[in-house]
Amino acid sequence: MNPEEQDVKPLIIMLPKIWKVEDRVAGADLGLGRFQFDFHNEEEIEEVLKMQLYHFDYWMISLVRWKPVMEKSYPTEITFWVRVLGVLLE
């Protein structure tokens, strides 16, 4: 994320609505572009994690369950296609 350009406050408000759990989850801005959601039950966490990847306000978001140390298998890159119109190829 780019914390200077991307404010997490709208994300913290909108993601629970997108997930349809807005009354059962609390979001917090941890600073430096990081945020956290606290869920009331494990089933809702599992359902939300199955819905990924997310696109919000022109950013790609990948959610993971917090761990003190991230696993080496956790992706550090996300490949996606970009369509650019009006650019000559020759």
PDB file of N, CA, C and O in Angstrom:
ATOM      1  N   MET A   1       0.833  -1.184   0.000  1.00  0.00           N
ATOM      2  CA  MET A   1       0.000   0.000   0.000  1.00  0.00           C
ATOM      3  C   MET A   1       0.872   1.239   0.000  1.00  0.00           C
ATOM      4  O   MET A   1       2.060   1.198   0.317  1.00  0.00           O
ATOM      5  N   ASN A   2       0.250   2.323  -0.360  1.00  0.00           N
ATOM      6  CA  ASN A   2       0.908   3.617  -0.368  1.00  0.00           C
ATOM      7  C   ASN A   2       0.160   4.522   0.614  1.00  0.00           C
ATOM      8  O   ASN A   2      -0.757   5.239   0.213  1.00  0.00           O
ATOM      9  N   PRO A   3       0.539   4.497   1.893  1.00  0.00           N
ATOM     10  CA  PRO A   3      -0.222   5.228   2.918  1.00  0.00           C
ATOM     11  C   PRO A   3      -0.340   6.724   2.663  1.00  0.00           C
ATOM     12  O   PRO A   3      -1.289   7.353   3.129  1.00  0.00           O
ATOM     13  N   GLU A   4       0.608   7.304   1.931  1.00  0.00           N
ATOM     14  CA  GLU A   4       0.527   8.736   1.653  1.00  0.00           C
ATOM     15  C   GLU A   4      -0.602   9.057   0.682  1.00  0.00           C
ATOM     16  O   GLU A   4      -1.144  10.163   0.703  1.00  0.00           O
ATOM     17  N   GLU A   5      -0.957   8.105  -0.164  1.00  0.00           N
ATOM     18  CA  GLU A   5      -1.993   8.315  -1.172  1.00  0.00           C
ATOM     19  C   GLU A   5      -3.277   7.545  -0.891  1.00  0.00           C
ATOM     20  O   GLU A   5      -4.340   7.930  -1.377  1.00  0.00           O
ATOM     21  N   GLN A   6      -3.202   6.477  -0.124  1.00  0.00           N
ATOM     22  CA  GLN A   6      -4.350   5.606   0.092  1.00  0.00           C
ATOM     23  C   GLN A   6      -4.744   5.616   1.569  1.00  0.00           C
ATOM     24  O   GLN A   6      -3.997   5.155   2.432  1.00  0.00           O
ATOM     25  N   ASP A   7      -5.918   6.144   1.831  1.00  0.00           N
ATOM     26  CA  ASP A   7      -6.428   6.232   3.197  1.00  0.00           C
ATOM     27  C   ASP A   7      -7.181   4.944   3.529  1.00  0.00           C
ATOM     28  O   ASP A   7      -8.090   4.558   2.795  1.00  0.00           O
ATOM     29  N   VAL A   8      -6.820   4.279   4.614  1.00  0.00           N
ATOM     30  CA  VAL A   8      -7.470   3.014   4.965  1.00  0.00           C
ATOM     31  C   VAL A   8      -8.827   3.212   5.646  1.00  0.00           C
ATOM     32  O   VAL A   8      -9.579   2.248   5.786  1.00  0.00           O
ATOM     33  N   LYS A   9      -9.156   4.428   6.069  1.00  0.00           N
ATOM     34  CA  LYS A   9     -10.435   4.637   6.760  1.00  0.00           C
ATOM     35  C   LYS A   9     -11.642   4.236   5.905  1.00  0.00           C
ATOM     36  O   LYS A   9     -12.516   3.529   6.406  1.00  0.00           O
ATOM     37  N   PRO A  10     -11.729   4.658   4.628  1.00  0.00           N
ATOM     38  CA  PRO A  10     -12.862   4.188   3.813  1.00  0.00           C
ATOM     39  C   PRO A  10     -12.864   2.666   3.642  1.00  0.00           C
ATOM     40  O   PRO A  10     -13.927   2.047   3.592  1.00  0.00           O
ATOM     41  N   LEU A  11     -11.693   2.075   3.555  1.00  0.00           N
ATOM     42  CA  LEU A  11     -11.584   0.623   3.423  1.00  0.00           C
ATOM     43  C   LEU A  11     -12.143  -0.071   4.667  1.00  0.00           C
ATOM     44  O   LEU A  11     -12.859  -1.066   4.557  1.00  0.00           O
ATOM     45  N   ILE A  12     -11.819   0.450   5.837  1.00  0.00           N
ATOM     46  CA  ILE A  12     -12.287  -0.132   7.098  1.00  0.00           C
ATOM     47  C   ILE A  12     -13.810  -0.034   7.210  1.00  0.00           C
ATOM     48  O   ILE A  12     -14.449  -0.898   7.809  1.00  0.00           O
ATOM     49  N   ILE A  13     -14.381   1.011   6.636  1.00  0.00           N
ATOM     50  CA  ILE A  13     -15.836   1.176   6.654  1.00  0.00           C
ATOM     51  C   ILE A  13     -16.511   0.277   5.618  1.00  0.00           C
ATOM     52  O   ILE A  13     -17.530  -0.349   5.908  1.00  0.00           O
ATOM     53  N   MET A  14     -15.942   0.214   4.404  1.00  0.00           N
ATOM     54  CA  MET A  14     -16.626  -0.457   3.296  1.00  0.00           C
ATOM     55  C   MET A  14     -16.450  -1.972   3.259  1.00  0.00           C
ATOM     56  O   MET A  14     -17.394  -2.677   2.901  1.00  0.00           O
ATOM     57  N   LEU A  15     -15.280  -2.498   3.614  1.00  0.00           N
ATOM     58  CA  LEU A  15     -15.095  -3.947   3.501  1.00  0.00           C
ATOM     59  C   LEU A  15     -16.111  -4.746   4.320  1.00  0.00           C
ATOM     60  O   LEU A  15     -16.653  -5.718   3.795  1.00  0.00           O
ATOM     61  N   PRO A  16     -16.395  -4.395   5.564  1.00  0.00           N
ATOM     62  CA  PRO A  16     -17.423  -5.161   6.284  1.00  0.00           C
ATOM     63  C   PRO A  16     -18.793  -5.124   5.593  1.00  0.00           C
ATOM     64  O   PRO A  16     -19.545  -6.096   5.667  1.00  0.00           O
ATOM     65  N   LYS A  17     -19.123  -4.013   4.925  1.00  0.00           N
ATOM     66  CA  LYS A  17     -20.380  -3.944   4.174  1.00  0.00           C
ATOM     67  C   LYS A  17     -20.334  -4.885   2.979  1.00  0.00           C
ATOM     68  O   LYS A  17     -21.310  -5.581   2.698  1.00  0.00           O
ATOM     69  N   ILE A  18     -19.211  -4.911   2.277  1.00  0.00           N
ATOM     70  CA  ILE A  18     -19.040  -5.817   1.138  1.00  0.00           C
ATOM     71  C   ILE A  18     -19.155  -7.264   1.604  1.00  0.00           C
ATOM     72  O   ILE A  18     -19.751  -8.095   0.920  1.00  0.00           O
ATOM     73  N   TRP A  19     -18.587  -7.562   2.762  1.00  0.00           N
ATOM     74  CA  TRP A  19     -18.623  -8.923   3.311  1.00  0.00           C
ATOM     75  C   TRP A  19     -19.978  -9.271   3.927  1.00  0.00           C
ATOM     76  O   TRP A  19     -20.239 -10.433   4.238  1.00  0.00           O
ATOM     77  N   LYS A  20     -20.854  -8.250   4.105  1.00  0.00           N
ATOM     78  CA  LYS A  20     -22.165  -8.427   4.752  1.00  0.00           C
ATOM     79  C   LYS A  20     -22.041  -8.864   6.219  1.00  0.00           C
ATOM     80  O   LYS A  20     -22.810  -9.693   6.705  1.00  0.00           O
ATOM     81  N   VAL A  21     -21.051  -8.281   6.907  1.00  0.00           N
ATOM     82  CA  VAL A  21     -20.849  -8.558   8.338  1.00  0.00           C
ATOM     83  C   VAL A  21     -20.660  -7.256   9.132  1.00  0.00           C
ATOM     84  O   VAL A  21     -20.044  -7.261  10.198  1.00  0.00           O
ATOM     85  N   GLU A  22     -21.195  -6.136   8.605  1.00  0.00           N
ATOM     86  CA  GLU A  22     -20.881  -4.833   9.201  1.00  0.00           C
ATOM     87  C   GLU A  22     -21.269  -4.695  10.664  1.00  0.00           C
ATOM     88  O   GLU A  22     -20.673  -3.887  11.377  1.00  0.00           O
ATOM     89  N   ASP A  23     -22.244  -5.455  11.131  1.00  0.00           N
ATOM     90  CA  ASP A  23     -22.627  -5.372  12.546  1.00  0.00           C
ATOM     91  C   ASP A  23     -21.843  -6.342  13.423  1.00  0.00           C
ATOM     92  O   ASP A  23     -21.978  -6.328  14.647  1.00  0.00           O
ATOM     93  N   ARG A  24     -21.030  -7.178  12.800  1.00  0.00           N
ATOM     94  CA  ARG A  24     -20.362  -8.245  13.555  1.00  0.00           C
ATOM     95  C   ARG A  24     -18.840  -8.227  13.430  1.00  0.00           C
ATOM     96  O   ARG A  24     -18.182  -9.210  13.771  1.00  0.00           O
ATOM     97  N   VAL A  25     -18.278  -7.125  12.947  1.00  0.00           N
ATOM     98  CA  VAL A  25     -16.830  -7.022  12.813  1.00  0.00           C
ATOM     99  C   VAL A  25     -16.415  -5.591  13.149  1.00  0.00           C
ATOM    100  O   VAL A  25     -17.138  -4.639  12.857  1.00  0.00           O
ATOM    101  N   ALA A  26     -15.251  -5.454  13.764  1.00  0.00           N
ATOM    102  CA  ALA A  26     -14.716  -4.136  14.101  1.00  0.00           C
ATOM    103  C   ALA A  26     -13.379  -3.966  13.402  1.00  0.00           C
ATOM    104  O   ALA A  26     -12.506  -4.828  13.499  1.00  0.00           O
ATOM    105  N   GLY A  27     -13.219  -2.848  12.695  1.00  0.00           N
ATOM    106  CA  GLY A  27     -11.971  -2.571  11.991  1.00  0.00           C
ATOM    107  C   GLY A  27     -11.169  -1.505  12.702  1.00  0.00           C
ATOM    108  O   GLY A  27     -11.729  -0.626  13.357  1.00  0.00           O
ATOM    109  N   ALA A  28      -9.842  -1.585  12.571  1.00  0.00           N
ATOM    110  CA  ALA A  28      -8.957  -0.606  13.204  1.00  0.00           C
ATOM    111  C   ALA A  28      -7.814  -0.261  12.262  1.00  0.00           C
ATOM    112  O   ALA A  28      -7.259  -1.134  11.596  1.00  0.00           O
ATOM    113  N   ASP A  29      -7.468   1.020  12.214  1.00  0.00           N
ATOM    114  CA  ASP A  29      -6.323   1.507  11.450  1.00  0.00           C
ATOM    115  C   ASP A  29      -5.092   1.358  12.334  1.00  0.00           C
ATOM    116  O   ASP A  29      -5.013   1.979  13.394  1.00  0.00           O
ATOM    117  N   LEU A  30      -4.130   0.542  11.911  1.00  0.00           N
ATOM    118  CA  LEU A  30      -2.914   0.306  12.694  1.00  0.00           C
ATOM    119  C   LEU A  30      -1.775   1.236  12.298  1.00  0.00           C
ATOM    120  O   LEU A  30      -0.691   1.170  12.878  1.00  0.00           O
ATOM    121  N   GLY A  31      -2.012   2.100  11.317  1.00  0.00           N
ATOM    122  CA  GLY A  31      -0.980   3.017  10.855  1.00  0.00           C
ATOM    123  C   GLY A  31      -0.089   2.382   9.799  1.00  0.00           C
ATOM    124  O   GLY A  31      -0.055   1.161   9.648  1.00  0.00           O
ATOM    125  N   LEU A  32       0.627   3.224   9.073  1.00  0.00           N
ATOM    126  CA  LEU A  32       1.558   2.791   8.025  1.00  0.00           C
ATOM    127  C   LEU A  32       0.883   1.905   6.976  1.00  0.00           C
ATOM    128  O   LEU A  32       1.508   0.991   6.437  1.00  0.00           O
ATOM    129  N   GLY A  33      -0.393   2.177   6.688  1.00  0.00           N
ATOM    130  CA  GLY A  33      -1.112   1.415   5.680  1.00  0.00           C
ATOM    131  C   GLY A  33      -1.582   0.053   6.132  1.00  0.00           C
ATOM    132  O   GLY A  33      -2.035  -0.748   5.314  1.00  0.00           O
ATOM    133  N   ARG A  34      -1.484  -0.227   7.420  1.00  0.00           N
ATOM    134  CA  ARG A  34      -1.929  -1.526   7.946  1.00  0.00           C
ATOM    135  C   ARG A  34      -3.264  -1.360   8.660  1.00  0.00           C
ATOM    136  O   ARG A  34      -3.570  -0.298   9.203  1.00  0.00           O
ATOM    137  N   PHE A  35      -4.050  -2.428   8.648  1.00  0.00           N
ATOM    138  CA  PHE A  35      -5.344  -2.402   9.308  1.00  0.00           C
ATOM    139  C   PHE A  35      -5.664  -3.790   9.823  1.00  0.00           C
ATOM    140  O   PHE A  35      -5.052  -4.780   9.421  1.00  0.00           O
ATOM    141  N   GLN A  36      -6.637  -3.843  10.721  1.00  0.00           N
ATOM    142  CA  GLN A  36      -7.004  -5.115  11.355  1.00  0.00           C
ATOM    143  C   GLN A  36      -8.517  -5.167  11.513  1.00  0.00           C
ATOM    144  O   GLN A  36      -9.160  -4.153  11.783  1.00  0.00           O
ATOM    145  N   PHE A  37      -9.078  -6.366  11.341  1.00  0.00           N
ATOM    146  CA  PHE A  37     -10.497  -6.593  11.592  1.00  0.00           C
ATOM    147  C   PHE A  37     -10.634  -7.658  12.666  1.00  0.00           C
ATOM    148  O   PHE A  37      -9.962  -8.689  12.618  1.00  0.00           O
ATOM    149  N   ASP A  38     -11.505  -7.406  13.636  1.00  0.00           N
ATOM    150  CA  ASP A  38     -11.815  -8.381  14.681  1.00  0.00           C
ATOM    151  C   ASP A  38     -13.216  -8.923  14.422  1.00  0.00           C
ATOM    152  O   ASP A  38     -14.189  -8.170  14.395  1.00  0.00           O
ATOM    153  N   PHE A  39     -13.305 -10.241  14.232  1.00  0.00           N
ATOM    154  CA  PHE A  39     -14.571 -10.904  13.934  1.00  0.00           C
ATOM    155  C   PHE A  39     -15.132 -11.539  15.201  1.00  0.00           C
ATOM    156  O   PHE A  39     -14.390 -11.852  16.132  1.00  0.00           O
ATOM    157  N   HIS A  40     -16.441 -11.722  15.226  1.00  0.00           N
ATOM    158  CA  HIS A  40     -17.100 -12.345  16.378  1.00  0.00           C
ATOM    159  C   HIS A  40     -16.987 -13.859  16.374  1.00  0.00           C
ATOM    160  O   HIS A  40     -17.024 -14.488  17.431  1.00  0.00           O
ATOM    161  N   ASN A  41     -16.845 -14.461  15.171  1.00  0.00           N
ATOM    162  CA  ASN A  41     -16.743 -15.918  15.155  1.00  0.00           C
ATOM    163  C   ASN A  41     -15.864 -16.405  14.000  1.00  0.00           C
ATOM    164  O   ASN A  41     -15.657 -15.704  13.010  1.00  0.00           O
ATOM    165  N   GLU A  42     -15.369 -17.593  14.158  1.00  0.00           N
ATOM    166  CA  GLU A  42     -14.433 -18.210  13.214  1.00  0.00           C
ATOM    167  C   GLU A  42     -15.059 -18.434  11.837  1.00  0.00           C
ATOM    168  O   GLU A  42     -14.379 -18.281  10.821  1.00  0.00           O
ATOM    169  N   GLU A  43     -16.329 -18.790  11.789  1.00  0.00           N
ATOM    170  CA  GLU A  43     -16.989 -19.077  10.515  1.00  0.00           C
ATOM    171  C   GLU A  43     -16.980 -17.859   9.599  1.00  0.00           C
ATOM    172  O   GLU A  43     -16.764 -17.991   8.394  1.00  0.00           O
ATOM    173  N   GLU A  44     -17.211 -16.680  10.157  1.00  0.00           N
ATOM    174  CA  GLU A  44     -17.210 -15.470   9.339  1.00  0.00           C
ATOM    175  C   GLU A  44     -15.809 -15.149   8.829  1.00  0.00           C
ATOM    176  O   GLU A  44     -15.652 -14.681   7.702  1.00  0.00           O
ATOM    177  N   ILE A  45     -14.802 -15.395   9.643  1.00  0.00           N
ATOM    178  CA  ILE A  45     -13.420 -15.200   9.184  1.00  0.00           C
ATOM    179  C   ILE A  45     -13.150 -16.094   7.981  1.00  0.00           C
ATOM    180  O   ILE A  45     -12.623 -15.635   6.967  1.00  0.00           O
ATOM    181  N   GLU A  46     -13.506 -17.355   8.089  1.00  0.00           N
ATOM    182  CA  GLU A  46     -13.267 -18.307   7.000  1.00  0.00           C
ATOM    183  C   GLU A  46     -13.995 -17.893   5.725  1.00  0.00           C
ATOM    184  O   GLU A  46     -13.430 -17.981   4.635  1.00  0.00           O
ATOM    185  N   GLU A  47     -15.237 -17.443   5.850  1.00  0.00           N
ATOM    186  CA  GLU A  47     -16.002 -17.022   4.669  1.00  0.00           C
ATOM    187  C   GLU A  47     -15.362 -15.810   4.001  1.00  0.00           C
ATOM    188  O   GLU A  47     -15.269 -15.759   2.774  1.00  0.00           O
ATOM    189  N   VAL A  48     -14.924 -14.841   4.788  1.00  0.00           N
ATOM    190  CA  VAL A  48     -14.292 -13.642   4.232  1.00  0.00           C
ATOM    191  C   VAL A  48     -12.975 -14.004   3.547  1.00  0.00           C
ATOM    192  O   VAL A  48     -12.690 -13.497   2.462  1.00  0.00           O
ATOM    193  N   LEU A  49     -12.181 -14.857   4.151  1.00  0.00           N
ATOM    194  CA  LEU A  49     -10.901 -15.240   3.553  1.00  0.00           C
ATOM    195  C   LEU A  49     -11.098 -15.996   2.237  1.00  0.00           C
ATOM    196  O   LEU A  49     -10.231 -15.936   1.366  1.00  0.00           O
ATOM    197  N   LYS A  50     -12.204 -16.696   2.078  1.00  0.00           N
ATOM    198  CA  LYS A  50     -12.492 -17.409   0.823  1.00  0.00           C
ATOM    199  C   LYS A  50     -12.844 -16.458  -0.319  1.00  0.00           C
ATOM    200  O   LYS A  50     -12.709 -16.824  -1.487  1.00  0.00           O
ATOM    201  N   MET A  51     -13.290 -15.248  -0.002  1.00  0.00           N
ATOM    202  CA  MET A  51     -13.769 -14.306  -1.021  1.00  0.00           C
ATOM    203  C   MET A  51     -12.662 -13.560  -1.759  1.00  0.00           C
ATOM    204  O   MET A  51     -12.978 -12.822  -2.692  1.00  0.00           O
ATOM    205  N   GLN A  52     -11.412 -13.701  -1.411  1.00  0.00           N
ATOM    206  CA  GLN A  52     -10.364 -12.868  -1.968  1.00  0.00           C
ATOM    207  C   GLN A  52     -10.062 -13.181  -3.411  1.00  0.00           C
ATOM    208  O   GLN A  52     -10.591 -14.159  -3.938  1.00  0.00           O
ATOM    209  N   LEU A  53      -9.294 -12.452  -4.028  1.00  0.00           N
ATOM    210  CA  LEU A  53      -8.647 -11.169  -3.788  1.00  0.00           C
ATOM    211  C   LEU A  53      -9.679 -10.050  -3.887  1.00  0.00           C
ATOM    212  O   LEU A  53     -10.754 -10.232  -4.459  1.00  0.00           O
ATOM    213  N   TYR A  54      -9.344  -8.907  -3.332  1.00  0.00           N
ATOM    214  CA  TYR A  54     -10.261  -7.783  -3.339  1.00  0.00           C
ATOM    215  C   TYR A  54      -9.679  -6.633  -4.141  1.00  0.00           C
ATOM    216  O   TYR A  54      -8.464  -6.452  -4.220  1.00  0.00           O
ATOM    217  N   HIS A  55     -10.576  -5.868  -4.732  1.00  0.00           N
ATOM    218  CA  HIS A  55     -10.218  -4.626  -5.411  1.00  0.00           C
ATOM    219  C   HIS A  55     -11.041  -3.544  -4.729  1.00  0.00           C
ATOM    220  O   HIS A  55     -12.265  -3.644  -4.652  1.00  0.00           O
ATOM    221  N   PHE A  56     -10.374  -2.517  -4.237  1.00  0.00           N
ATOM    222  CA  PHE A  56     -11.084  -1.436  -3.560  1.00  0.00           C
ATOM    223  C   PHE A  56     -10.412  -0.113  -3.884  1.00  0.00           C
ATOM    224  O   PHE A  56      -9.220   0.059  -3.629  1.00  0.00           O
ATOM    225  N   ASP A  57     -11.165   0.819  -4.443  1.00  0.00           N
ATOM    226  CA  ASP A  57     -10.671   2.175  -4.709  1.00  0.00           C
ATOM    227  C   ASP A  57      -9.346   2.149  -5.469  1.00  0.00           C
ATOM    228  O   ASP A  57      -8.415   2.884  -5.136  1.00  0.00           O
ATOM    229  N   TYR A  58      -9.269   1.298  -6.492  1.00  0.00           N
ATOM    230  CA  TYR A  58      -8.103   1.161  -7.371  1.00  0.00           C
ATOM    231  C   TYR A  58      -6.903   0.489  -6.705  1.00  0.00           C
ATOM    232  O   TYR A  58      -5.780   0.662  -7.179  1.00  0.00           O
ATOM    233  N   TRP A  59      -7.096  -0.267  -5.631  1.00  0.00           N
ATOM    234  CA  TRP A  59      -5.995  -1.037  -5.072  1.00  0.00           C
ATOM    235  C   TRP A  59      -6.383  -2.490  -4.956  1.00  0.00           C
ATOM    236  O   TRP A  59      -7.544  -2.829  -4.726  1.00  0.00           O
ATOM    237  N   MET A  60      -5.390  -3.340  -5.119  1.00  0.00           N
ATOM    238  CA  MET A  60      -5.581  -4.777  -4.906  1.00  0.00           C
ATOM    239  C   MET A  60      -5.299  -5.058  -3.435  1.00  0.00           C
ATOM    240  O   MET A  60      -4.344  -4.529  -2.866  1.00  0.00           O
ATOM    241  N   ILE A  61      -6.134  -5.890  -2.826  1.00  0.00           N
ATOM    242  CA  ILE A  61      -5.977  -6.206  -1.406  1.00  0.00           C
ATOM    243  C   ILE A  61      -6.002  -7.715  -1.226  1.00  0.00           C
ATOM    244  O   ILE A  61      -6.894  -8.402  -1.725  1.00  0.00           O
ATOM    245  N   SER A  62      -5.027  -8.208  -0.521  1.00  0.00           N
ATOM    246  CA  SER A  62      -4.990  -9.619  -0.150  1.00  0.00           C
ATOM    247  C   SER A  62      -5.042  -9.690   1.373  1.00  0.00           C
ATOM    248  O   SER A  62      -4.204  -9.105   2.059  1.00  0.00           O
ATOM    249  N   LEU A  63      -6.026 -10.405   1.892  1.00  0.00           N
ATOM    250  CA  LEU A  63      -6.162 -10.535   3.345  1.00  0.00           C
ATOM    251  C   LEU A  63      -5.601 -11.867   3.804  1.00  0.00           C
ATOM    252  O   LEU A  63      -5.769 -12.890   3.140  1.00  0.00           O
ATOM    253  N   VAL A  64      -4.939 -11.844   4.936  1.00  0.00           N
ATOM    254  CA  VAL A  64      -4.430 -13.075   5.545  1.00  0.00           C
ATOM    255  C   VAL A  64      -4.702 -13.022   7.041  1.00  0.00           C
ATOM    256  O   VAL A  64      -4.810 -11.949   7.635  1.00  0.00           O
ATOM    257  N   ARG A  65      -4.808 -14.178   7.618  1.00  0.00           N
ATOM    258  CA  ARG A  65      -4.929 -14.272   9.070  1.00  0.00           C
ATOM    259  C   ARG A  65      -3.589 -13.848   9.672  1.00  0.00           C
ATOM    260  O   ARG A  65      -2.532 -14.257   9.192  1.00  0.00           O
ATOM    261  N   TRP A  66      -3.635 -13.035  10.717  1.00  0.00           N
ATOM    262  CA  TRP A  66      -2.411 -12.541  11.330  1.00  0.00           C
ATOM    263  C   TRP A  66      -1.627 -13.678  11.968  1.00  0.00           C
ATOM    264  O   TRP A  66      -2.183 -14.557  12.627  1.00  0.00           O
ATOM    265  N   LYS A  67      -0.313 -13.630  11.748  1.00  0.00           N
ATOM    266  CA  LYS A  67       0.629 -14.534  12.412  1.00  0.00           C
ATOM    267  C   LYS A  67       1.847 -13.704  12.782  1.00  0.00           C
ATOM    268  O   LYS A  67       2.148 -12.726  12.097  1.00  0.00           O
ATOM    269  N   PRO A  68       2.554 -14.061  13.838  1.00  0.00           N
ATOM    270  CA  PRO A  68       3.731 -13.273  14.220  1.00  0.00           C
ATOM    271  C   PRO A  68       4.800 -13.263  13.132  1.00  0.00           C
ATOM    272  O   PRO A  68       5.529 -12.282  12.986  1.00  0.00           O
ATOM    273  N   VAL A  69       4.895 -14.344  12.375  1.00  0.00           N
ATOM    274  CA  VAL A  69       5.873 -14.432  11.284  1.00  0.00           C
ATOM    275  C   VAL A  69       5.133 -14.952  10.053  1.00  0.00           C
ATOM    276  O   VAL A  69       4.451 -15.974  10.115  1.00  0.00           O
ATOM    277  N   MET A  70       5.275 -14.239   8.939  1.00  0.00           N
ATOM    278  CA  MET A  70       4.607 -14.680   7.708  1.00  0.00           C
ATOM    279  C   MET A  70       5.345 -15.879   7.128  1.00  0.00           C
ATOM    280  O   MET A  70       6.573 -15.955   7.171  1.00  0.00           O
ATOM    281  N   GLU A  71       4.580 -16.802   6.591  1.00  0.00           N
ATOM    282  CA  GLU A  71       5.165 -17.991   5.979  1.00  0.00           C
ATOM    283  C   GLU A  71       5.861 -17.628   4.671  1.00  0.00           C
ATOM    284  O   GLU A  71       5.467 -16.674   3.999  1.00  0.00           O
ATOM    285  N   LYS A  72       6.890 -18.384   4.311  1.00  0.00           N
ATOM    286  CA  LYS A  72       7.597 -18.136   3.057  1.00  0.00           C
ATOM    287  C   LYS A  72       6.690 -18.333   1.851  1.00  0.00           C
ATOM    288  O   LYS A  72       6.920 -17.740   0.797  1.00  0.00           O
ATOM    289  N   SER A  73       5.665 -19.160   1.997  1.00  0.00           N
ATOM    290  CA  SER A  73       4.754 -19.419   0.888  1.00  0.00           C
ATOM    291  C   SER A  73       3.769 -18.269   0.653  1.00  0.00           C
ATOM    292  O   SER A  73       3.068 -18.263  -0.359  1.00  0.00           O
ATOM    293  N   TYR A  74       3.704 -17.299   1.567  1.00  0.00           N
ATOM    294  CA  TYR A  74       2.780 -16.176   1.382  1.00  0.00           C
ATOM    295  C   TYR A  74       3.217 -15.357   0.180  1.00  0.00           C
ATOM    296  O   TYR A  74       4.387 -14.990   0.071  1.00  0.00           O
ATOM    297  N   PRO A  75       2.286 -15.066  -0.725  1.00  0.00           N
ATOM    298  CA  PRO A  75       2.693 -14.334  -1.934  1.00  0.00           C
ATOM    299  C   PRO A  75       3.139 -12.912  -1.627  1.00  0.00           C
ATOM    300  O   PRO A  75       2.511 -12.192  -0.850  1.00  0.00           O
ATOM    301  N   THR A  76       4.229 -12.536  -2.253  1.00  0.00           N
ATOM    302  CA  THR A  76       4.704 -11.164  -2.153  1.00  0.00           C
ATOM    303  C   THR A  76       4.394 -10.405  -3.433  1.00  0.00           C
ATOM    304  O   THR A  76       4.620  -9.198  -3.514  1.00  0.00           O
ATOM    305  N   GLU A  77       3.881 -11.106  -4.426  1.00  0.00           N
ATOM    306  CA  GLU A  77       3.494 -10.488  -5.688  1.00  0.00           C
ATOM    307  C   GLU A  77       2.139 -11.034  -6.112  1.00  0.00           C
ATOM    308  O   GLU A  77       1.807 -12.187  -5.840  1.00  0.00           O
ATOM    309  N   ILE A  78       1.365 -10.196  -6.778  1.00  0.00           N
ATOM    310  CA  ILE A  78       0.092 -10.616  -7.344  1.00  0.00           C
ATOM    311  C   ILE A  78       0.127 -10.246  -8.819  1.00  0.00           C
ATOM    312  O   ILE A  78       0.264  -9.073  -9.166  1.00  0.00           O
ATOM    313  N   THR A  79       0.005 -11.239  -9.683  1.00  0.00           N
ATOM    314  CA  THR A  79       0.021 -10.997 -11.117  1.00  0.00           C
ATOM    315  C   THR A  79      -1.394 -10.702 -11.592  1.00  0.00           C
ATOM    316  O   THR A  79      -2.327 -11.437 -11.265  1.00  0.00           O
ATOM    317  N   PHE A  80      -1.557  -9.635 -12.358  1.00  0.00           N
ATOM    318  CA  PHE A  80      -2.853  -9.343 -12.958  1.00  0.00           C
ATOM    319  C   PHE A  80      -2.635  -8.633 -14.283  1.00  0.00           C
ATOM    320  O   PHE A  80      -1.589  -8.026 -14.512  1.00  0.00           O
ATOM    321  N   TRP A  81      -3.636  -8.715 -15.154  1.00  0.00           N
ATOM    322  CA  TRP A  81      -3.564  -8.124 -16.484  1.00  0.00           C
ATOM    323  C   TRP A  81      -4.066  -6.693 -16.444  1.00  0.00           C
ATOM    324  O   TRP A  81      -5.016  -6.368 -15.732  1.00  0.00           O
ATOM    325  N   VAL A  82      -3.403  -5.840 -17.229  1.00  0.00           N
ATOM    326  CA  VAL A  82      -3.813  -4.449 -17.362  1.00  0.00           C
ATOM    327  C   VAL A  82      -4.104  -4.193 -18.834  1.00  0.00           C
ATOM    328  O   VAL A  82      -3.296  -4.536 -19.697  1.00  0.00           O
ATOM    329  N   ARG A  83      -5.242  -3.599 -19.120  1.00  0.00           N
ATOM    330  CA  ARG A  83      -5.597  -3.256 -20.494  1.00  0.00           C
ATOM    331  C   ARG A  83      -5.360  -1.766 -20.680  1.00  0.00           C
ATOM    332  O   ARG A  83      -5.936  -0.947 -19.964  1.00  0.00           O
ATOM    333  N   VAL A  84      -4.507  -1.412 -21.646  1.00  0.00           N
ATOM    334  CA  VAL A  84      -4.189  -0.017 -21.931  1.00  0.00           C
ATOM    335  C   VAL A  84      -4.750   0.306 -23.311  1.00  0.00           C
ATOM    336  O   VAL A  84      -4.412  -0.358 -24.290  1.00  0.00           O
ATOM    337  N   LEU A  85      -5.589   1.306 -23.390  1.00  0.00           N
ATOM    338  CA  LEU A  85      -6.213   1.698 -24.649  1.00  0.00           C
ATOM    339  C   LEU A  85      -5.518   2.917 -25.238  1.00  0.00           C
ATOM    340  O   LEU A  85      -5.055   3.794 -24.509  1.00  0.00           O
ATOM    341  N   GLY A  86      -5.451   2.961 -26.567  1.00  0.00           N
ATOM    342  CA  GLY A  86      -4.934   4.151 -27.242  1.00  0.00           C
ATOM    343  C   GLY A  86      -3.430   4.234 -27.349  1.00  0.00           C
ATOM    344  O   GLY A  86      -2.905   5.293 -27.694  1.00  0.00           O
ATOM    345  N   VAL A  87      -2.717   3.165 -27.069  1.00  0.00           N
ATOM    346  CA  VAL A  87      -1.260   3.170 -27.170  1.00  0.00           C
ATOM    347  C   VAL A  87      -0.873   2.403 -28.428  1.00  0.00           C
ATOM    348  O   VAL A  87      -1.247   1.243 -28.596  1.00  0.00           O
ATOM    349  N   LEU A  88      -0.120   3.059 -29.313  1.00  0.00           N
ATOM    350  CA  LEU A  88       0.317   2.409 -30.548  1.00  0.00           C
ATOM    351  C   LEU A  88       1.398   1.386 -30.249  1.00  0.00           C
ATOM    352  O   LEU A  88       2.271   1.621 -29.413  1.00  0.00           O
ATOM    353  N   LEU A  89       1.341   0.255 -30.932  1.00  0.00           N
ATOM    354  CA  LEU A  89       2.324  -0.803 -30.718  1.00  0.00           C
ATOM    355  C   LEU A  89       3.494  -0.707 -31.684  1.00  0.00           C
ATOM    356  O   LEU A  89       4.478  -1.429 -31.521  1.00  0.00           O
ATOM    357  N   GLU A  90       3.417   0.159 -32.681  1.00  0.00           N
ATOM    358  CA  GLU A  90       4.510   0.293 -33.664  1.00  0.00           C
ATOM    359  C   GLU A  90       5.115   1.662 -33.611  1.00  0.00           C
ATOM    360  O   GLU A  90       6.044   1.956 -34.363  1.00  0.00           O
TER     361      GLU A  90
END
